[in-house]
Amino acid sequence: MSSVTVRVPAKVNVQLSVGPLREDGYHDLVNVFHAVSIFDEVVAKESESITVQVTGDWSDQVPTDGSNLAIRAAQALAKHAGRTYGADLVIKKAIPVAGGMAGGSADAAGALVACNELWGLGLPLEDLMEIAGDLGSDVPFSLMGGTAVGTGRGEQLCELPTGGTFHWVFAPADGGLSTANVYAECDRLREESGVEVPWPKLNDSLMEALGTGDAYALGSHLSNDLQVAALNLRPDLAATLDAGRQHGALGAIVSGSGPTCAFLAIDATHARDLAGSLTATGAARTAVAAHGPVQGAILV
């Protein structure tokens, strides 16, 4: 096989509860991931070495050296297999870069699936998930897809039943936000407030809304403990969130560490109308309608 193509989705966090800062610098999380229909494609082609090139939206913002997470994923897979392999990776970007939608993690997951197939390794999903967990907290979910709760650093996943399709609008912002910087700001604000940080817990009402497919209930229970920090670093996002609510969004939230804003719509028609309103009024430079849950990284 000389070429393999994998499609891998973006994610939105419908609940992101962040516990106290641990001694190792991480936080315990309750992180409810939801995979949505904005996709990157990762193509792996036969080669003597591991390289990457990036095309599509935001391609100029993605590193192509050894810091690229897709390269690191391919290298980790080769190391796991105990042999030297090569692959030219071509990533077609549609997921925002540094936008809180796990674009880099998606590409890493895509590289794992593509190279596993290209190199004929035949490793099961369980093995790929283990490698993914060492690469980053969001990478295992990018493999898994659907809807799931992540605990620990977010990499310990349990699938959650979803009773229907939810419709979303995503408004990427100009410029990204560093996840590390947003967590650091969250810690700073918490220390400044002097309030004791509670242990993170899964929201039972949110679980019920997901299970029954109730978009109205889900919209009322969206939560993100990083949102205050993200808005502190990017105050302009508050106006975008307010505009979405004014145009009828059932819920409005910063996705992950931001700066992409996510809006829950009533149905597909409302999502299209909401996206159009956000761009027409200048509340967002661009807005994309999508739905979820969708599958994780798959061969196409």
Backbone bond lengths (Angstrom), bond angles and torsions (degrees), N, CA, C in turn:
res aa  C-N    CA-C-N  psi(-1)  N-CA   C-N-CA  omega(-1)  CA-C   N-CA-C  phi
1 M - - - 1.462 - - 1.526 108.95 -
2 S 1.357 116.97 124.17 1.466 119.96 -173.68 1.518 112.99 -98.05
3 S 1.332 117.55 -16.66 1.466 120.13 -177.96 1.529 109.96 -153.70
4 V 1.323 116.34 138.85 1.467 122.71 179.69 1.525 108.02 -133.48
5 T 1.342 116.44 136.48 1.463 121.06 177.95 1.523 109.62 -118.63
6 V 1.317 115.74 133.89 1.464 122.58 179.45 1.528 108.47 -126.29
7 R 1.324 115.28 136.33 1.469 121.14 174.88 1.521 108.27 -105.73
8 V 1.340 116.97 135.13 1.465 120.57 -174.66 1.527 109.15 -140.27
9 P 1.352 117.41 137.51 1.466 120.04 -170.55 1.528 114.39 -91.98
10 A 1.321 114.07 162.63 1.454 122.11 167.00 1.523 109.38 -77.61
11 K 1.329 115.51 171.78 1.464 120.01 175.81 1.519 109.59 -134.26
12 V 1.334 114.48 157.49 1.449 121.95 166.65 1.528 106.17 -125.80
13 N 1.321 116.42 145.96 1.460 120.71 176.28 1.525 108.11 -96.48
14 V 1.323 117.09 114.04 1.467 119.35 179.31 1.527 111.03 -83.85
15 Q 1.331 116.94 -20.94 1.460 122.40 166.76 1.521 107.76 -141.33
16 L 1.316 116.26 129.84 1.454 121.13 174.13 1.526 107.65 -135.10
17 S 1.318 115.25 97.95 1.464 121.95 -179.84 1.519 108.24 -104.94
18 V 1.331 116.05 125.27 1.460 123.03 -171.76 1.524 109.10 -112.28
19 G 1.331 116.26 119.00 1.451 121.34 179.11 1.513 112.74 -78.26
20 P 1.331 117.33 -175.24 1.469 120.90 179.67 1.529 111.64 -63.13
21 L 1.322 115.24 157.35 1.463 121.45 176.93 1.526 109.60 -65.72
22 R 1.352 116.01 128.91 1.456 120.89 179.76 1.529 110.25 -88.86
23 E 1.331 115.47 167.48 1.464 120.02 -179.81 1.527 112.05 -63.86
24 D 1.354 116.62 -27.77 1.465 119.47 -179.47 1.529 112.64 -84.02
25 G 1.328 117.31 3.83 1.454 120.93 177.82 1.517 114.49 91.02
26 Y 1.340 117.64 -6.59 1.462 121.82 177.43 1.529 109.89 -95.92
27 H 1.338 114.68 176.91 1.454 121.67 175.26 1.523 108.31 -126.81
28 D 1.318 116.95 145.42 1.459 119.37 168.14 1.524 107.80 -75.24
29 L 1.327 115.07 136.76 1.457 121.04 -174.77 1.518 111.59 -123.64
30 V 1.311 115.28 152.89 1.458 122.28 155.85 1.530 104.49 -117.71
31 N 1.313 115.10 110.13 1.457 122.04 -166.86 1.529 108.51 -127.48
32 V 1.319 117.46 105.93 1.465 121.02 -179.42 1.526 108.70 -93.42
33 F 1.322 114.45 106.18 1.463 122.79 -178.51 1.529 110.06 -87.70
34 H 1.326 115.43 147.16 1.463 121.83 177.83 1.530 106.68 -142.34
35 A 1.329 117.28 115.49 1.464 121.76 -177.55 1.527 110.30 -80.98
36 V 1.329 116.57 134.49 1.462 121.50 -174.65 1.529 110.76 -126.26
37 S 1.331 114.52 163.29 1.467 121.78 -167.92 1.530 113.55 -83.91
38 I 1.313 116.44 49.92 1.466 123.49 165.19 1.521 104.53 -116.72
39 F 1.324 117.43 121.54 1.461 120.76 -167.16 1.525 112.85 -123.15
40 D 1.325 115.57 141.13 1.459 122.21 160.33 1.523 107.80 -96.58
41 E 1.324 115.89 153.43 1.466 121.33 171.12 1.522 109.04 -115.92
42 V 1.315 115.24 136.08 1.461 121.49 177.50 1.520 107.61 -119.60
43 V 1.323 115.89 120.47 1.464 122.19 177.38 1.524 108.03 -107.76
44 A 1.321 116.60 129.42 1.465 122.06 176.07 1.519 108.85 -113.23
45 K 1.335 116.39 125.50 1.459 122.29 -179.27 1.523 109.53 -119.71
46 E 1.317 115.95 151.59 1.462 121.09 -179.82 1.525 110.86 -58.14
47 S 1.333 115.42 138.23 1.456 121.05 -179.92 1.525 108.63 -162.75
48 E 1.316 115.63 166.78 1.460 119.69 177.28 1.526 112.09 -89.34
49 S 1.344 117.31 -15.84 1.459 121.20 179.18 1.529 108.89 -135.76
50 I 1.327 116.55 172.89 1.463 121.13 -179.54 1.528 108.60 -102.14
51 T 1.329 115.59 116.37 1.462 121.72 -179.82 1.523 108.90 -132.64
52 V 1.330 116.06 167.49 1.463 119.78 176.66 1.521 109.64 -142.96
53 Q 1.326 115.12 142.69 1.457 122.03 168.21 1.522 107.59 -133.17
54 V 1.329 115.62 151.87 1.462 120.56 -171.62 1.517 109.06 -127.96
55 T 1.330 116.19 134.29 1.459 122.77 176.50 1.526 108.72 -127.48
56 G 1.323 116.09 172.99 1.460 120.24 175.54 1.517 112.58 88.83
57 D 1.334 115.36 -163.84 1.456 122.08 -177.20 1.527 110.92 -61.47
58 W 1.332 115.85 139.98 1.468 122.54 175.31 1.534 113.28 61.51
59 S 1.326 118.14 15.71 1.464 119.68 -175.63 1.526 112.06 -61.77
60 D 1.347 117.05 -29.69 1.459 119.94 -178.97 1.527 112.49 -72.09
61 Q 1.347 117.23 -10.09 1.460 121.16 -178.51 1.533 112.80 -98.91
62 V 1.328 116.91 1.64 1.464 120.82 -175.43 1.530 109.29 -104.80
63 P 1.336 118.76 126.05 1.462 120.44 178.40 1.527 110.88 -68.26
64 T 1.306 116.68 148.62 1.471 120.72 179.07 1.532 111.20 -119.18
65 D 1.328 115.72 15.94 1.467 119.41 176.98 1.532 109.53 -98.49
66 G 1.304 116.27 -162.48 1.456 120.72 -176.58 1.509 115.40 -66.72
67 S 1.341 117.08 -10.74 1.462 119.54 177.20 1.526 112.53 -80.32
68 N 1.338 117.28 -12.36 1.466 120.78 179.51 1.519 109.43 -63.90
69 L 1.328 116.37 129.95 1.459 120.76 -173.66 1.529 112.28 -67.60
70 A 1.328 118.01 -28.88 1.469 120.42 177.00 1.532 110.48 -67.66
71 I 1.333 117.32 -40.46 1.467 120.44 175.40 1.525 110.02 -62.33
72 R 1.327 116.35 -45.58 1.465 120.12 179.61 1.529 111.14 -61.48
73 A 1.337 116.91 -35.88 1.465 120.46 178.10 1.526 110.76 -65.47
74 A 1.326 116.68 -46.26 1.466 120.15 179.18 1.522 110.84 -62.67
75 Q 1.317 117.01 -40.89 1.465 120.34 178.30 1.524 111.21 -64.20
76 A 1.331 116.77 -41.28 1.470 120.45 179.26 1.518 111.31 -65.14
77 L 1.330 116.73 -37.39 1.464 120.68 178.67 1.529 110.35 -66.59
78 A 1.334 117.08 -43.88 1.466 120.37 178.22 1.529 110.76 -61.93
79 K 1.334 116.42 -41.49 1.464 120.18 178.41 1.518 110.82 -63.09
80 H 1.333 116.76 -41.00 1.461 121.08 178.26 1.525 110.92 -61.23
81 A 1.347 115.48 -38.38 1.469 120.24 -179.26 1.531 111.92 -76.94
82 G 1.321 116.63 -14.73 1.458 120.65 176.82 1.513 114.80 75.41
83 R 1.351 116.26 24.41 1.460 120.29 179.03 1.514 110.03 -139.62
84 T 1.316 116.07 165.68 1.457 121.10 175.77 1.519 108.95 -92.99
85 Y 1.318 115.73 121.24 1.460 121.63 179.12 1.523 109.21 -126.42
86 G 1.334 115.17 161.60 1.453 120.67 174.92 1.511 111.11 -130.19
87 A 1.329 115.82 155.87 1.468 121.28 175.88 1.518 108.77 -162.17
88 D 1.322 116.91 132.57 1.456 121.36 167.39 1.523 106.75 -88.44
89 L 1.323 116.85 114.00 1.456 122.17 -179.72 1.524 109.34 -96.58
90 V 1.325 116.45 129.72 1.461 121.86 175.42 1.526 106.87 -119.62
91 I 1.332 116.00 118.69 1.464 121.57 -177.57 1.522 108.63 -107.09
92 K 1.324 116.23 123.58 1.466 121.12 173.55 1.522 107.24 -100.51
93 K 1.344 116.00 109.82 1.454 121.61 -173.00 1.526 112.47 -84.66
94 A 1.330 115.31 134.00 1.465 122.05 164.57 1.526 110.00 -133.33
95 I 1.352 116.70 -20.33 1.458 121.71 177.81 1.528 108.09 -79.63
96 P 1.345 117.70 131.45 1.467 119.71 179.95 1.527 112.61 -54.81
97 V 1.324 116.13 145.58 1.462 122.91 177.97 1.522 109.30 -88.25
98 A 1.331 116.91 133.00 1.470 121.98 -177.99 1.522 110.21 51.31
99 G 1.339 115.39 40.50 1.463 120.76 -175.31 1.509 114.84 -110.60
100 G 1.335 118.47 5.15 1.450 120.45 -179.76 1.510 113.94 80.39
101 M 1.354 117.39 17.82 1.457 121.37 -178.96 1.522 112.21 -120.47
102 A 1.330 116.74 15.83 1.472 123.66 173.89 1.524 113.18 63.61
103 G 1.325 116.75 39.20 1.460 119.91 179.65 1.519 113.20 -62.61
104 G 1.327 117.26 -46.02 1.462 120.25 178.25 1.509 112.21 -65.27
105 S 1.329 116.17 -39.58 1.467 120.41 177.80 1.523 111.19 -65.72
106 A 1.328 116.18 -37.92 1.460 120.11 176.65 1.522 110.90 -60.85
107 D 1.321 116.87 -43.08 1.460 120.30 -179.55 1.533 111.42 -65.92
108 A 1.333 115.99 -36.87 1.465 119.50 176.24 1.522 110.74 -63.50
109 A 1.328 116.45 -44.10 1.464 120.24 178.07 1.515 110.86 -62.92
110 G 1.343 116.54 -41.54 1.455 120.29 177.57 1.512 112.12 -61.62
111 A 1.331 116.64 -39.81 1.468 120.55 178.97 1.525 110.92 -65.62
112 L 1.335 117.82 -39.46 1.467 120.74 178.33 1.529 111.13 -60.55
113 V 1.332 116.28 -48.05 1.468 120.13 -178.34 1.521 110.92 -67.81
114 A 1.338 116.79 -42.31 1.465 120.37 -177.83 1.526 111.42 -66.00
115 C 1.322 117.73 -45.69 1.466 120.42 -178.04 1.519 111.76 -72.04
116 N 1.319 116.95 -33.26 1.466 119.83 174.84 1.528 110.53 -58.17
117 E 1.327 115.32 -38.95 1.464 120.48 179.17 1.533 110.92 -77.72
118 L 1.337 117.08 -45.67 1.468 121.44 -177.22 1.522 111.17 -59.78
119 W 1.331 115.98 -41.13 1.459 120.84 -176.32 1.523 113.23 -88.24
120 G 1.352 116.44 0.56 1.460 120.52 177.79 1.521 114.08 62.96
121 L 1.345 116.50 32.07 1.463 119.40 -176.71 1.528 112.47 -74.86
122 G 1.329 116.29 -34.40 1.459 119.99 179.18 1.515 114.78 65.87
123 L 1.339 117.27 25.83 1.464 119.82 -179.85 1.524 110.40 -69.80
124 P 1.327 118.46 140.23 1.463 120.97 178.14 1.521 111.15 -73.00
125 L 1.340 115.40 165.24 1.458 121.08 -179.13 1.524 111.56 -56.61
126 E 1.336 116.77 -36.37 1.470 120.13 -178.08 1.532 110.97 -59.02
127 D 1.329 117.49 -40.94 1.457 121.11 178.95 1.536 111.02 -67.44
128 L 1.331 115.57 -42.38 1.464 119.17 178.82 1.528 110.78 -64.17
129 M 1.330 117.08 -37.00 1.467 120.79 178.61 1.524 110.91 -63.79
130 E 1.309 116.59 -37.71 1.467 120.48 179.56 1.523 110.95 -65.38
131 I 1.325 115.90 -45.08 1.468 120.09 176.71 1.523 110.10 -62.73
132 A 1.335 115.88 -42.04 1.468 121.30 -178.58 1.525 111.38 -59.98
133 G 1.329 117.71 -39.74 1.455 121.22 -178.69 1.510 113.08 -62.81
134 D 1.336 116.88 -29.25 1.463 120.96 177.65 1.528 112.05 -77.24
135 L 1.341 116.50 -19.71 1.457 120.49 -177.87 1.524 112.44 -84.54
136 G 1.326 117.18 -32.13 1.462 120.55 -178.22 1.508 111.19 171.92
137 S 1.323 115.87 157.63 1.467 121.02 -173.75 1.526 113.77 -65.34
138 D 1.348 117.24 -28.62 1.465 120.41 -176.29 1.524 113.38 -93.02
139 V 1.328 117.98 -12.73 1.466 120.27 -173.13 1.537 112.22 -65.38
140 P 1.339 119.85 -42.54 1.468 118.13 178.68 1.523 113.14 -57.58
141 F 1.340 117.41 -39.99 1.468 117.99 179.91 1.523 111.67 -67.08
142 S 1.335 117.17 -34.44 1.464 118.85 177.69 1.525 111.41 -61.35
143 L 1.325 117.15 -30.97 1.464 120.97 173.24 1.520 111.15 -70.80
144 M 1.327 115.87 -41.49 1.459 122.25 -170.32 1.528 112.65 -79.03
145 G 1.344 117.01 -49.81 1.451 122.02 -177.08 1.517 112.97 70.49
146 G 1.339 115.77 -165.55 1.456 120.57 -178.36 1.518 110.85 73.27
147 T 1.319 115.64 -137.51 1.470 122.79 174.52 1.518 106.86 -131.99
148 A 1.313 116.60 134.50 1.462 119.66 -176.21 1.513 109.76 -154.31
149 V 1.327 115.65 155.25 1.463 120.68 172.65 1.520 108.49 -102.76
150 G 1.323 115.45 131.28 1.454 121.69 177.02 1.518 109.74 -108.58
151 T 1.312 116.24 133.60 1.459 121.29 176.67 1.528 109.05 -122.66
152 G 1.330 117.12 -174.84 1.453 119.54 -169.83 1.516 107.75 67.19
153 R 1.326 117.82 -128.24 1.469 121.88 172.72 1.526 111.06 -81.51
154 G 1.338 116.39 1.86 1.449 122.05 -177.41 1.508 112.62 110.52
155 E 1.351 116.13 -7.21 1.468 120.71 -173.83 1.528 113.31 -89.37
156 Q 1.348 117.73 -12.94 1.472 121.17 178.46 1.520 107.77 -90.32
157 L 1.327 115.84 106.17 1.464 121.06 -166.89 1.518 113.05 -105.55
158 C 1.335 114.35 144.24 1.466 122.10 171.54 1.523 107.49 -135.47
159 E 1.318 116.20 122.86 1.462 120.52 -177.64 1.523 110.81 -64.05
160 L 1.336 116.61 140.18 1.459 122.06 177.56 1.527 109.33 -112.92
161 P 1.333 117.89 135.05 1.472 120.01 177.07 1.522 110.55 -70.50
162 T 1.326 115.23 139.31 1.459 121.91 179.22 1.526 108.17 -124.72
163 G 1.334 115.28 129.30 1.458 119.46 -171.33 1.507 115.33 -89.67
164 G 1.297 118.82 11.93 1.457 120.16 179.81 1.507 111.04 174.06
165 T 1.326 115.53 -167.31 1.461 122.16 179.23 1.522 109.41 -102.75
166 F 1.321 115.64 133.67 1.460 121.34 176.07 1.521 109.12 -107.01
167 H 1.330 115.73 145.27 1.466 121.64 -175.61 1.524 109.50 -113.86
168 W 1.327 115.17 134.62 1.451 122.78 -170.22 1.520 111.53 -130.40
169 V 1.320 114.95 159.51 1.459 122.29 166.64 1.518 107.02 -128.56
170 F 1.329 116.38 133.86 1.466 121.76 179.39 1.522 109.27 -118.76
171 A 1.321 114.88 130.28 1.457 121.63 179.64 1.522 108.92 -115.90
172 P 1.341 117.91 94.53 1.471 120.21 176.21 1.519 110.32 -65.48
173 A 1.322 115.63 145.53 1.465 120.80 178.08 1.520 110.06 -102.54
174 D 1.323 115.71 156.33 1.463 120.10 174.63 1.523 108.89 -67.56
175 G 1.325 116.63 131.42 1.462 120.16 -178.66 1.519 110.34 78.60
176 G 1.321 116.17 147.84 1.452 120.98 -178.17 1.523 111.80 -99.62
177 L 1.314 114.59 177.81 1.454 122.15 172.56 1.520 108.12 -125.98
178 S 1.309 116.83 132.88 1.457 121.50 176.30 1.519 109.53 -73.11
179 T 1.338 116.09 127.12 1.463 119.91 178.05 1.526 110.84 -57.46
180 A 1.329 116.81 -42.99 1.464 120.66 -179.93 1.520 111.15 -61.11
181 N 1.336 116.91 -40.35 1.465 120.29 179.95 1.523 111.61 -66.63
182 V 1.332 116.77 -37.61 1.466 119.66 -179.86 1.528 110.57 -68.37
183 Y 1.332 117.05 -42.45 1.469 119.49 176.25 1.527 110.48 -62.81
184 A 1.314 117.71 -40.68 1.464 120.94 179.32 1.525 110.69 -63.12
185 E 1.325 116.97 -40.34 1.458 120.73 177.61 1.522 111.00 -66.62
186 C 1.329 116.64 -39.03 1.466 121.03 175.72 1.532 110.31 -58.75
187 D 1.324 115.95 -46.96 1.469 120.26 179.06 1.528 110.98 -62.85
188 R 1.320 116.71 -41.04 1.467 120.50 -179.34 1.523 110.97 -63.13
189 L 1.330 116.37 -45.38 1.462 120.50 -179.28 1.523 111.08 -64.94
190 R 1.320 116.32 -38.40 1.462 119.37 178.98 1.520 111.35 -66.45
191 E 1.336 116.27 -43.43 1.463 119.88 179.33 1.528 110.48 -63.88
192 E 1.316 115.39 -38.66 1.465 120.87 179.52 1.526 111.41 -64.13
193 S 1.332 116.33 -37.40 1.472 120.41 -178.26 1.520 112.40 -74.44
194 G 1.331 116.78 -26.90 1.452 120.68 -179.45 1.514 114.61 74.68
195 V 1.324 117.68 6.64 1.468 121.77 -179.11 1.524 109.51 -83.84
196 E 1.319 116.63 136.85 1.463 120.53 178.59 1.525 110.01 -68.59
197 V 1.319 116.78 130.50 1.464 121.96 -177.12 1.527 108.99 -83.51
198 P 1.342 118.02 123.59 1.460 119.84 -178.49 1.528 112.08 -75.17
199 W 1.322 115.68 161.10 1.460 121.10 174.05 1.528 108.63 -70.01
200 P 1.317 118.89 135.56 1.470 120.12 -176.62 1.527 112.33 -68.75
201 K 1.346 115.81 140.95 1.466 121.66 -179.87 1.524 109.62 -133.84
202 L 1.318 115.61 147.03 1.463 121.10 177.00 1.529 109.50 -72.36
203 N 1.328 115.38 134.43 1.461 121.78 179.92 1.528 109.52 -79.26
204 D 1.331 116.82 110.83 1.465 120.90 -177.08 1.529 111.88 -63.32
205 S 1.334 117.26 -35.53 1.471 120.23 179.77 1.523 110.95 -67.32
206 L 1.315 116.63 -36.87 1.465 120.63 175.71 1.523 110.17 -65.51
207 M 1.338 116.75 -42.13 1.471 121.14 176.91 1.527 110.87 -57.43
208 E 1.325 116.18 -43.97 1.472 120.57 -179.23 1.526 110.40 -65.22
209 A 1.334 116.53 -41.07 1.463 120.29 179.69 1.520 111.24 -62.97
210 L 1.321 117.57 -41.71 1.459 121.09 176.14 1.524 111.03 -62.77
211 G 1.327 115.82 -44.18 1.459 120.22 -176.26 1.512 113.78 -66.60
212 T 1.327 116.25 -32.69 1.466 120.05 -178.76 1.529 112.08 -93.85
213 G 1.336 117.44 -8.70 1.456 120.34 -178.15 1.510 113.72 73.85
214 D 1.340 117.60 25.13 1.460 123.17 -175.96 1.531 109.63 -87.63
215 A 1.327 116.25 99.81 1.458 120.45 -176.65 1.530 111.67 -66.23
216 Y 1.329 117.51 -36.87 1.467 119.79 -179.94 1.525 110.72 -62.90
217 A 1.337 116.50 -44.43 1.459 119.87 179.38 1.522 110.88 -67.20
218 L 1.342 116.70 -41.73 1.460 119.54 179.30 1.520 110.47 -60.56
219 G 1.324 116.64 -43.04 1.463 120.48 -179.39 1.515 112.72 -58.69
220 S 1.322 116.76 -34.26 1.467 120.08 -177.91 1.521 112.50 -78.96
221 H 1.349 117.78 -12.65 1.463 120.89 -176.26 1.535 113.24 -114.57
222 L 1.334 118.52 5.88 1.465 119.93 175.37 1.531 109.04 -60.43
223 S 1.329 116.46 136.72 1.474 119.02 -179.78 1.522 110.48 -151.21
224 N 1.329 114.71 148.66 1.465 120.95 -179.11 1.523 108.82 -151.37
225 D 1.323 116.89 108.62 1.459 121.06 -179.75 1.520 113.16 -66.40
226 L 1.332 118.20 -16.09 1.465 120.99 178.54 1.526 112.59 -88.52
227 Q 1.328 116.89 -5.48 1.459 118.86 -172.42 1.526 112.33 -64.76
228 V 1.318 117.97 -41.95 1.468 120.13 -179.33 1.525 110.02 -60.31
229 A 1.339 116.30 -42.45 1.469 120.14 179.19 1.526 110.71 -65.36
230 A 1.335 117.20 -43.46 1.463 120.65 179.03 1.526 111.31 -61.44
231 L 1.331 116.82 -41.67 1.464 120.40 179.45 1.531 111.08 -69.78
232 N 1.323 116.86 -30.34 1.461 120.03 177.35 1.527 110.43 -66.49
233 L 1.348 115.70 -36.76 1.462 120.58 178.48 1.526 112.38 -81.05
234 R 1.335 115.89 -29.49 1.467 120.87 179.84 1.531 109.17 -132.19
235 P 1.344 118.63 77.39 1.470 121.56 -177.08 1.527 113.88 -58.53
236 D 1.332 117.35 -24.35 1.461 121.13 -178.42 1.526 112.63 -63.86
237 L 1.336 117.37 -21.19 1.466 120.23 -178.41 1.527 112.06 -67.25
238 A 1.328 117.44 -25.21 1.469 120.55 -178.12 1.526 110.97 -61.28
239 A 1.330 116.77 -39.22 1.468 120.12 179.71 1.521 111.34 -66.66
240 T 1.328 116.83 -36.52 1.474 120.43 177.81 1.525 110.43 -65.21
241 L 1.337 116.65 -45.27 1.468 120.47 178.26 1.530 110.74 -60.95
242 D 1.331 116.87 -43.67 1.467 120.29 179.73 1.525 111.30 -62.71
243 A 1.333 116.81 -40.15 1.465 120.58 -179.98 1.522 110.87 -62.66
244 G 1.330 116.94 -41.29 1.456 119.95 178.09 1.518 112.11 -61.20
245 R 1.330 116.55 -42.02 1.469 120.22 178.52 1.527 110.28 -64.15
246 Q 1.332 116.17 -41.34 1.465 120.10 -179.39 1.522 112.16 -64.27
247 H 1.328 116.25 -26.95 1.465 120.41 179.06 1.532 112.18 -95.08
248 G 1.312 116.37 17.67 1.461 120.35 168.23 1.504 117.18 95.71
249 A 1.342 118.52 11.45 1.465 119.55 176.97 1.528 109.89 -60.94
250 L 1.318 116.54 137.51 1.462 121.32 178.32 1.516 111.24 -72.95
251 G 1.313 116.60 -23.40 1.450 122.99 176.78 1.507 108.73 -159.93
252 A 1.323 116.70 148.43 1.467 121.76 179.75 1.517 107.84 -136.92
253 I 1.332 115.96 131.92 1.457 119.90 -172.47 1.525 109.66 -154.30
254 V 1.332 115.86 149.85 1.458 119.92 168.42 1.526 107.67 -74.73
255 S 1.324 116.77 132.34 1.461 120.74 -178.54 1.528 109.90 -80.76
256 G 1.321 116.96 117.51 1.458 121.21 178.61 1.519 111.74 57.09
257 S 1.328 116.39 -127.97 1.461 120.95 178.80 1.525 112.28 -86.35
258 G 1.363 117.44 2.88 1.447 121.45 176.89 1.528 112.23 78.05
259 P 1.341 115.31 -178.65 1.465 127.69 8.27 1.536 115.04 -95.80
260 T 1.335 119.33 9.24 1.459 120.19 177.61 1.523 109.80 -63.20
261 C 1.327 116.66 134.59 1.460 122.07 175.56 1.527 109.08 -99.90
262 A 1.337 116.12 136.53 1.460 122.30 -177.54 1.529 109.39 -116.02
263 F 1.320 115.55 136.75 1.461 122.00 -178.57 1.519 109.12 -127.86
264 L 1.314 116.91 129.32 1.459 121.33 177.71 1.524 108.86 -90.35
265 A 1.333 115.56 128.12 1.464 121.57 -177.56 1.528 110.70 -106.06
266 I 1.319 115.03 168.32 1.466 120.80 -178.77 1.527 110.36 -72.51
267 D 1.332 116.61 -45.79 1.455 122.48 -178.24 1.527 108.37 -157.18
268 A 1.329 116.41 -174.37 1.464 120.20 -175.82 1.528 111.94 -63.86
269 T 1.336 117.22 -39.54 1.465 120.69 179.63 1.519 110.77 -64.36
270 H 1.321 115.77 -44.82 1.464 119.65 178.72 1.529 110.54 -62.49
271 A 1.334 117.18 -38.71 1.464 120.36 179.13 1.532 110.59 -61.43
272 R 1.322 117.01 -44.90 1.467 119.95 178.74 1.525 111.01 -62.34
273 D 1.341 115.98 -43.58 1.468 120.30 -179.82 1.528 111.08 -65.15
274 L 1.318 116.32 -41.65 1.457 120.99 -179.54 1.527 110.75 -63.98
275 A 1.333 116.80 -44.08 1.465 120.52 177.49 1.526 110.58 -59.40
276 G 1.324 116.49 -43.11 1.459 120.66 179.04 1.513 112.37 -64.09
277 S 1.331 116.90 -39.52 1.465 120.81 -179.75 1.522 111.70 -66.93
278 L 1.314 116.88 -40.85 1.465 120.61 -179.07 1.522 111.52 -62.86
279 T 1.332 116.57 -40.24 1.466 119.24 -179.71 1.529 111.50 -78.71
280 A 1.332 116.63 -37.91 1.467 120.03 -177.74 1.526 111.61 -65.17
281 T 1.326 117.01 -34.54 1.463 121.13 -179.03 1.528 112.89 -87.73
282 G 1.330 116.81 -4.46 1.451 120.47 -179.51 1.516 114.03 80.47
283 A 1.330 116.97 8.06 1.463 120.07 178.87 1.525 111.31 -69.41
284 A 1.338 116.19 -24.37 1.457 121.52 177.25 1.525 108.34 -143.45
285 R 1.328 115.38 141.19 1.469 119.58 178.19 1.517 110.52 -65.48
286 T 1.321 115.54 -39.63 1.453 121.58 176.77 1.515 108.38 -147.42
287 A 1.320 116.68 152.91 1.465 121.66 179.19 1.522 108.18 -146.90
288 V 1.321 116.15 137.12 1.460 121.83 -173.39 1.522 109.37 -124.40
289 A 1.327 116.74 127.99 1.460 121.07 174.26 1.524 109.59 -83.49
290 A 1.315 116.82 142.33 1.462 122.40 -179.48 1.517 108.67 -152.67
291 H 1.336 115.26 172.37 1.464 119.37 178.26 1.524 109.29 -138.07
292 G 1.312 115.41 163.92 1.450 120.87 177.94 1.528 109.86 -158.31
293 P 1.297 119.11 164.48 1.477 124.49 4.36 1.533 111.86 -83.64
294 V 1.337 114.70 158.86 1.462 122.17 175.27 1.527 108.56 -130.22
295 Q 1.347 115.67 167.52 1.457 120.82 179.26 1.518 112.37 -65.24
296 G 1.321 115.07 157.37 1.457 120.29 172.35 1.515 111.00 -76.68
297 A 1.326 116.51 -157.29 1.461 122.13 -175.42 1.527 111.41 -58.92
298 I 1.339 116.71 123.78 1.471 120.91 -178.37 1.525 110.05 -135.91
299 L 1.324 115.18 150.69 1.455 121.44 174.03 1.511 109.49 -72.19
300 V 1.344 116.70 139.28 1.462 120.59 177.52 1.524 109.54 -126.88
